[in-house]
Structure formats: C-alpha cells, structure tokens
Amino acid sequence: MSTSGGYGGGGAVENMLRQAQEQQRRLAELQRRRAELRVPGESPDGLVRVTVDGEMKIGDIEINARAMRLDSFSLAESLQAAIDAAYAAYGEHQQELLTEMLGGSELVRKAQDGTLTPQDWFRRFGVDLDDPFRGLRR
C-alpha cells in the first residue's frame, strides 16, 4: 500500500524531503564555516593588523612598535585602514561561501538583491513549485 494517499506522489514527496534535508545540512555547514572565519586586514603601511571573526567583530589588533612614532591622526588612519581591509576581506569570504552554497553567482546576485524567490531556489535543485502536478507523477 502506498503512503502517498493514492496519488502516486510518495516518491516525489520523499525526494523533496531529501532535498530539503540536504539544503538544511548545507545551510548548517555554511553557518559553521562562517562562525569559524578569522579574516585579517592590514594597513597599507603594514603597521597595524586586525582580525575580524565570523560574527563580524574585531578580535585581534596588532600594532607594530614603529606605529608608536606616528602622531595620533596617522595612527588612527592606519587603524581604520586595517579595519576596512579586514571587513572587505570578510565580505569576499562571505561571498565565496554563499556562492558555494547556492551553487552559482546568479542565485547569489538574486539573494543580495532580495529577488531570490522560493521557486528560483527549488528550481536550482530540480523542483518546480509552480507545477501543480509535481506530486502526482510517478
């Protein structure tokens, strides 16, 4: 006896559940990898180095002893440049992780634009949510 309620879609439902579980696993992996990120940034003069973690918080700050000879304005500029570099590198890493998870730059662009629909997402994995008969086929 079929568990699909006689509609012949049991395999399709099981397939959709497997795909959803796979996406959930991939999302958990993305979150784990993002949490482990430690991205460095360095000032152009090489006197200041900072690290941004997976929560986008500045962690380590390394100031070269030569930087202590700078006036406060120049030191602040070096520090800001290192922070900016770290955040830029973090953004690049984040983009790479997202592209890897979504499986393509077009989906990433749509996600960033806020135009990624559930239909686009599922279509990427072979499921057409707009097909009213998708669960009735064998």
Phi and psi restraints in degrees (value plus and minus 20) as a CYANA .aco file:
   2 SER   PHI    -102.6   -62.6
   2 SER   PSI     123.9   163.9
   3 THR   PHI    -110.2   -70.2
   3 THR   PSI     -12.1    27.9
   4 SER   PHI    -114.3   -74.3
   4 SER   PSI     -10.5    29.5
   5 GLY   PHI      53.9    93.9
   5 GLY   PSI       2.1    42.1
   6 GLY   PHI      61.7   101.7
   6 GLY   PSI     -13.9    26.1
   7 TYR   PHI    -115.5   -75.5
   7 TYR   PSI     -26.5    13.5
   8 GLY   PHI      56.3    96.3
   8 GLY   PSI      -4.8    35.2
   9 GLY   PHI    -125.8   -85.8
   9 GLY   PSI      -8.2    31.8
  10 GLY   PHI     -77.6   -37.6
  10 GLY   PSI     -61.4   -21.4
  11 GLY   PHI     -84.8   -44.8
  11 GLY   PSI     -58.6   -18.6
  12 ALA   PHI     -86.6   -46.6
  12 ALA   PSI     -60.2   -20.2
  13 VAL   PHI     -86.1   -46.1
  13 VAL   PSI     -64.8   -24.8
  14 GLU   PHI     -81.2   -41.2
  14 GLU   PSI     -60.3   -20.3
  15 ASN   PHI     -83.9   -43.9
  15 ASN   PSI     -64.0   -24.0
  16 MET   PHI     -83.2   -43.2
  16 MET   PSI     -59.1   -19.1
  17 LEU   PHI     -84.3   -44.3
  17 LEU   PSI     -61.7   -21.7
  18 ARG   PHI     -82.2   -42.2
  18 ARG   PSI     -62.8   -22.8
  19 GLN   PHI     -84.7   -44.7
  19 GLN   PSI     -60.7   -20.7
  20 ALA   PHI     -85.2   -45.2
  20 ALA   PSI     -61.0   -21.0
  21 GLN   PHI     -84.2   -44.2
  21 GLN   PSI     -58.8   -18.8
  22 GLU   PHI     -84.4   -44.4
  22 GLU   PSI     -62.3   -22.3
  23 GLN   PHI     -85.0   -45.0
  23 GLN   PSI     -58.6   -18.6
  24 GLN   PHI     -84.0   -44.0
  24 GLN   PSI     -60.3   -20.3
  25 ARG   PHI     -84.2   -44.2
  25 ARG   PSI     -63.6   -23.6
  26 ARG   PHI     -85.1   -45.1
  26 ARG   PSI     -58.9   -18.9
  27 LEU   PHI     -85.5   -45.5
  27 LEU   PSI     -62.4   -22.4
  28 ALA   PHI     -82.1   -42.1
  28 ALA   PSI     -58.8   -18.8
  29 GLU   PHI     -85.4   -45.4
  29 GLU   PSI     -61.8   -21.8
  30 LEU   PHI     -80.3   -40.3
  30 LEU   PSI     -65.9   -25.9
  31 GLN   PHI     -83.8   -43.8
  31 GLN   PSI     -59.5   -19.5
  32 ARG   PHI     -84.5   -44.5
  32 ARG   PSI     -66.1   -26.1
  33 ARG   PHI     -86.2   -46.2
  33 ARG   PSI     -57.7   -17.7
  34 ARG   PHI     -86.2   -46.2
  34 ARG   PSI     -59.9   -19.9
  35 ALA   PHI     -83.5   -43.5
  35 ALA   PSI     -49.0    -9.0
  36 GLU   PHI    -104.6   -64.6
  36 GLU   PSI     -27.5    12.5
  37 LEU   PHI     -80.0   -40.0
  37 LEU   PSI     117.0   157.0
  38 ARG   PHI    -157.7  -117.7
  38 ARG   PSI      84.0   124.0
  39 VAL   PHI    -132.9   -92.9
  39 VAL   PSI     102.3   142.3
  40 PRO   PHI    -106.8   -66.8
  40 PRO   PSI     136.3   176.3
  41 GLY   PHI    -162.1  -122.1
  41 GLY   PSI     123.0   163.0
  42 GLU   PHI    -150.7  -110.7
  42 GLU   PSI     124.2   164.2
  43 SER   PHI     -89.7   -49.7
  43 SER   PSI     132.9   172.9
  44 PRO   PHI     -77.0   -37.0
  44 PRO   PSI     -51.2   -11.2
  45 ASP   PHI    -102.3   -62.3
  45 ASP   PSI     -24.4    15.6
  46 GLY   PHI      54.6    94.6
  46 GLY   PSI      -9.8    30.2
  47 LEU   PHI    -110.3   -70.3
  47 LEU   PSI     -40.0     0.0
  48 VAL   PHI    -151.2  -111.2
  48 VAL   PSI     116.2   156.2
  49 ARG   PHI    -154.6  -114.6
  49 ARG   PSI     112.1   152.1
  50 VAL   PHI    -147.7  -107.7
  50 VAL   PSI     141.2   181.2
  51 THR   PHI    -146.8  -106.8
  51 THR   PSI     113.8   153.8
  52 VAL   PHI    -125.5   -85.5
  52 VAL   PSI     114.2   154.2
  53 ASP   PHI    -114.2   -74.2
  53 ASP   PSI    -196.6  -156.6
  54 GLY   PHI     -84.1   -44.1
  54 GLY   PSI     -36.8     3.2
  55 GLU   PHI    -117.0   -77.0
  55 GLU   PSI      -9.6    30.4
  56 MET   PHI      44.1    84.1
  56 MET   PSI      10.5    50.5
  57 LYS   PHI    -121.8   -81.8
  57 LYS   PSI     123.0   163.0
  58 ILE   PHI     -96.7   -56.7
  58 ILE   PSI     105.6   145.6
  59 GLY   PHI    -121.4   -81.4
  59 GLY   PSI    -111.8   -71.8
  60 ASP   PHI     -96.0   -56.0
  60 ASP   PSI     119.6   159.6
  61 ILE   PHI    -149.3  -109.3
  61 ILE   PSI     100.0   140.0
  62 GLU   PHI    -134.7   -94.7
  62 GLU   PSI     103.5   143.5
  63 ILE   PHI    -137.3   -97.3
  63 ILE   PSI      99.1   139.1
  64 ASN   PHI     -84.0   -44.0
  64 ASN   PSI     123.6   163.6
  65 ALA   PHI     -77.9   -37.9
  65 ALA   PSI     -51.5   -11.5
  66 ARG   PHI     -83.3   -43.3
  66 ARG   PSI     -44.7    -4.7
  67 ALA   PHI     -87.4   -47.4
  67 ALA   PSI     -40.5    -0.5
  68 MET   PHI     -90.5   -50.5
  68 MET   PSI     -32.5     7.5
  69 ARG   PHI    -103.4   -63.4
  69 ARG   PSI     -32.4     7.6
  70 LEU   PHI     -95.5   -55.5
  70 LEU   PSI     134.7   174.7
  71 ASP   PHI     -94.0   -54.0
  71 ASP   PSI     144.0   184.0
  72 SER   PHI     -80.2   -40.2
  72 SER   PSI     -56.4   -16.4
  73 PHE   PHI     -84.2   -44.2
  73 PHE   PSI     -66.1   -26.1
  74 SER   PHI     -86.2   -46.2
  74 SER   PSI     -59.2   -19.2
  75 LEU   PHI     -84.2   -44.2
  75 LEU   PSI     -62.4   -22.4
  76 ALA   PHI     -82.4   -42.4
  76 ALA   PSI     -59.9   -19.9
  77 GLU   PHI     -82.9   -42.9
  77 GLU   PSI     -63.1   -23.1
  78 SER   PHI     -83.6   -43.6
  78 SER   PSI     -62.3   -22.3
  79 LEU   PHI     -83.3   -43.3
  79 LEU   PSI     -66.1   -26.1
  80 GLN   PHI     -83.2   -43.2
  80 GLN   PSI     -59.6   -19.6
  81 ALA   PHI     -83.2   -43.2
  81 ALA   PSI     -60.3   -20.3
  82 ALA   PHI     -86.4   -46.4
  82 ALA   PSI     -61.3   -21.3
  83 ILE   PHI     -83.0   -43.0
  83 ILE   PSI     -66.2   -26.2
  84 ASP   PHI     -79.6   -39.6
  84 ASP   PSI     -61.9   -21.9
  85 ALA   PHI     -84.5   -44.5
  85 ALA   PSI     -60.6   -20.6
  86 ALA   PHI     -85.7   -45.7
  86 ALA   PSI     -63.5   -23.5
  87 TYR   PHI     -86.2   -46.2
  87 TYR   PSI     -57.1   -17.1
  88 ALA   PHI     -83.7   -43.7
  88 ALA   PSI     -63.3   -23.3
  89 ALA   PHI     -85.9   -45.9
  89 ALA   PSI     -57.5   -17.5
  90 TYR   PHI     -81.0   -41.0
  90 TYR   PSI     -65.1   -25.1
  91 GLY   PHI     -79.4   -39.4
  91 GLY   PSI     -60.1   -20.1
  92 GLU   PHI     -84.4   -44.4
  92 GLU   PSI     -64.1   -24.1
  93 HIS   PHI     -83.3   -43.3
  93 HIS   PSI     -62.7   -22.7
  94 GLN   PHI     -80.4   -40.4
  94 GLN   PSI     -63.1   -23.1
  95 GLN   PHI     -81.6   -41.6
  95 GLN   PSI     -63.5   -23.5
  96 GLU   PHI     -82.5   -42.5
  96 GLU   PSI     -64.3   -24.3
  97 LEU   PHI     -83.0   -43.0
  97 LEU   PSI     -63.2   -23.2
  98 LEU   PHI     -86.7   -46.7
  98 LEU   PSI     -62.6   -22.6
  99 THR   PHI     -81.8   -41.8
  99 THR   PSI     -62.3   -22.3
 100 GLU   PHI     -82.2   -42.2
 100 GLU   PSI     -63.1   -23.1
 101 MET   PHI     -88.8   -48.8
 101 MET   PSI     -64.9   -24.9
 102 LEU   PHI     -97.0   -57.0
 102 LEU   PSI     -41.5    -1.5
 103 GLY   PHI      64.2   104.2
 103 GLY   PSI      -0.6    39.4
 104 GLY   PHI     150.4   190.4
 104 GLY   PSI     129.9   169.9
 105 SER   PHI     -92.2   -52.2
 105 SER   PSI     -46.7    -6.7
 106 GLU   PHI     -84.7   -44.7
 106 GLU   PSI     -63.2   -23.2
 107 LEU   PHI     -86.5   -46.5
 107 LEU   PSI     -55.5   -15.5
 108 VAL   PHI     -84.1   -44.1
 108 VAL   PSI     -64.9   -24.9
 109 ARG   PHI     -79.8   -39.8
 109 ARG   PSI     -63.9   -23.9
 110 LYS   PHI     -84.6   -44.6
 110 LYS   PSI     -59.3   -19.3
 111 ALA   PHI     -83.9   -43.9
 111 ALA   PSI     -62.2   -22.2
 112 GLN   PHI     -86.9   -46.9
 112 GLN   PSI     -56.5   -16.5
 113 ASP   PHI     -95.4   -55.4
 113 ASP   PSI     -34.6     5.4
 114 GLY   PHI      60.5   100.5
 114 GLY   PSI      -2.1    37.9
 115 THR   PHI    -128.6   -88.6
 115 THR   PSI     -11.2    28.8
 116 LEU   PHI     -96.8   -56.8
 116 LEU   PSI      96.5   136.5
 117 THR   PHI    -116.8   -76.8
 117 THR   PSI     140.0   180.0
 118 PRO   PHI     -77.5   -37.5
 118 PRO   PSI     -55.1   -15.1
 119 GLN   PHI     -82.1   -42.1
 119 GLN   PSI     -64.2   -24.2
 120 ASP   PHI     -81.6   -41.6
 120 ASP   PSI     -63.7   -23.7
 121 TRP   PHI     -81.6   -41.6
 121 TRP   PSI     -71.7   -31.7
 122 PHE   PHI     -89.8   -49.8
 122 PHE   PSI     -54.3   -14.3
 123 ARG   PHI     -78.9   -38.9
 123 ARG   PSI     -54.6   -14.6
 124 ARG   PHI     -77.0   -37.0
 124 ARG   PSI     -47.6    -7.6
 125 PHE   PHI    -130.2   -90.2
 125 PHE   PSI       0.2    40.2
 126 GLY   PHI      63.4   103.4
 126 GLY   PSI      -3.8    36.2
 127 VAL   PHI    -135.2   -95.2
 127 VAL   PSI     103.1   143.1
 128 ASP   PHI    -121.7   -81.7
 128 ASP   PSI      82.4   122.4
 129 LEU   PHI     -87.7   -47.7
 129 LEU   PSI     -39.4     0.6
 130 ASP   PHI    -102.8   -62.8
 130 ASP   PSI     -28.2    11.8
 131 ASP   PHI    -104.1   -64.1
 131 ASP   PSI      88.3   128.3
 132 PRO   PHI     -87.4   -47.4
 132 PRO   PSI     -34.7     5.3
 133 PHE   PHI    -125.5   -85.5
 133 PHE   PSI     -10.1    29.9
 134 ARG   PHI     -80.5   -40.5
 134 ARG   PSI     -52.7   -12.7
 135 GLY   PHI    -109.8   -69.8
 135 GLY   PSI     -23.0    17.0
 136 LEU   PHI    -119.8   -79.8
 136 LEU   PSI     -30.1     9.9
 137 ARG   PHI    -105.2   -65.2
 137 ARG   PSI     131.3   171.3
